[in-house]
Amino acid sequence: MEHIDEEELERYILKHACDEARIEEHLLVCHHCMDVLERLEDEIAVMKMALESSKTGKSARAGR
């Protein structure tokens, strides 16, 4: 079984994948790709939180 590459999984998470149905079918049977997907989701969530924290910090400093 050929695995889905990380870039394609990132696009899937961000809703930019070309063939979501194919990816979803693959994820149903491939534990490896599902593990990679979960790791990428966690990494993206952390990056989003850091970005929001950075924006909040800049806003608070600008108001001083």
VOBA-1610 file (N, C-alpha, C; in pm, whole numbers, padded with zeros to 5 digits, always signed):
BEGIN
Met+00085-00118+00000Met+00000+00000+00000Met+00089+00124+00000Glu+00058+00214-00089Glu+00134+00339-00097Glu+00073+00441-00002His+00159+00504+00076His+00112+00602+00173His+00092+00739+00108Ile+00010+00820+00170Ile-00013+00957+00126Ile+00098+01043+00184Asp+00157+01129+00102Asp+00267+01211+00154Asp+00214+01321+00247Glu+00304+01369+00332Glu+00265+01466+00435Glu+00208+01595+00376Glu+00263+01641+00265Glu+00212+01765+00205Glu+00066+01749+00163Glu+00032+01633+00109Glu-00106+01610+00068Glu-00197+01600+00190Leu-00148+01540+00298Leu-00227+01534+00421Leu-00246+01673+00480Glu-00143+01757+00472Glu-00157+01895+00519Glu-00264+01968+00438Arg-00263+01950+00307Arg-00366+02013+00223Arg-00505+01961+00261Tyr-00514+01832+00291Tyr-00641+01774+00334Tyr-00691+01841+00463Ile-00602+01855+00560Ile-00638+01919+00687Ile-00686+02062+00664Leu-00619+02132+00574Leu-00651+02272+00547Leu-00762+02289+00443Lys-00822+02176+00404Lys-00934+02175+00307Lys-00892+02222+00167His-00767+02190+00128His-00718+02226-00004His-00681+02103-00087Ala-00722+01985-00043Ala-00686+01861-00113Ala-00765+01849-00243Cys-00700+01793-00342Cys-00765+01775-00472Cys-00866+01660-00470Asp-00837+01554-00398Asp-00923+01435-00399Asp-00949+01388-00256Glu-01036+01459-00186Glu-01064+01428-00046Glu-01121+01288-00029Ala-01207+01245-00121Ala-01269+01113-00108Ala-01163+01002-00110Arg-01064+01014-00198Arg-00958+00913-00207Arg-00878+00910-00078Ile-00847+01027-00024Ile-00770+01036+00100Ile-00850+00974+00215Glu-00978+01007+00224Glu-01061+00955+00331Glu-01072+00803+00324Glu-01087+00748+00204Glu-01092+00603+00188Glu-00961+00540+00232His-00850+00601+00195His-00719+00549+00233His-00701+00552+00385Leu-00744+00661+00448Leu-00728+00674+00593Leu-00808+00569+00669Leu-00914+00518+00611Leu-00994+00415+00676Leu-00918+00284+00692Val-00821+00259+00604Val-00749+00131+00607Val-00602+00143+00641Cys-00548+00265+00645Cys-00405+00282+00666Cys-00379+00350+00801His-00339+00270+00897His-00312+00324+01031His-00192+00418+01030His-00093+00389+00947His+00025+00475+00939His-00014+00617+00899Cys-00090+00628+00790Cys-00130+00761+00742Cys-00223+00830+00842Met-00305+00753+00911Met-00392+00812+01012Met-00308+00868+01126Asp-00203+00797+01165Asp-00113+00847+01270Asp-00044+00976+01225Val+00002+00978+01100Val+00068+01098+01046Val-00032+01214+01043Leu-00154+01186+01000Leu-00258+01289+00995Leu-00282+01349+01134Glu-00293+01264+01235Glu-00316+01312+01371Glu-00199+01397+01420Arg-00076+01356+01389Arg+00041+01433+01429Arg+00040+01570+01360Leu+00008+01571+01231Leu+00004+01697+01157Leu-00107+01788+01210Glu-00222+01731+01243Glu-00331+01811+01301Glu-00285+01878+01430Asp-00213+01801+01513Asp-00162+01858+01639Asp-00062+01971+01611Glu+00028+01948+01516Glu+00129+02050+01483Glu+00064+02177+01430Ile-00035+02161+01344Ile-00105+02277+01288Ile-00181+02352+01396Ala-00243+02278+01489Ala-00316+02342+01599Ala-00221+02424+01686Val-00103+02370+01713Val-00004+02443+01793Val+00040+02569+01719Met+00063+02558+01589Met+00105+02676+01512Met-00005+02783+01512Lys-00130+02741+01499Lys-00241+02837+01502Lys-00251+02906+01638Met-00233+02830+01746Met-00238+02888+01880Met-00123+02987+01899Ala-00005+02951+01850Ala+00110+03042+01863Ala+00086+03169+01784Leu+00028+03157+01666Leu-00002+03274+01585Leu-00104+03364+01655Glu-00208+03304+01709Glu-00309+03382+01781Glu-00249+03450+01904Ser-00164+03377+01974Ser-00098+03432+02092Ser-00009+03550+02052Ser+00059+03535+01940Ser+00145+03642+01890Ser+00062+03765+01854Lys-00051+03744+01789Lys-00138+03855+01752Lys-00193+03924+01876Thr-00232+03846+01976Thr-00286+03902+02100Thr-00180+03983+02172Gly-00059+03931+02177Gly+00050+04001+02242Gly+00082+04133+02175Lys+00079+04135+02043Lys+00105+04258+01969Lys-00005+04360+01994Ser-00129+04313+02000Ser-00241+04404+02024Ser-00233+04466+02163Ala-00195+04385+02262Ala-00184+04436+02399Ala-00072+04537+02409Arg+00040+04511+02343Arg+00153+04604+02347Arg+00121+04732+02272Ala+00043+04725+02165Ala+00009+04843+02087Ala-00082+04938+02164Gly-00160+04880+02257Gly-00254+04962+02333Gly-00191+05034+02451Arg-00066+05010+02475Arg+00001+05073+02591Arg+00039+05215+02564
//
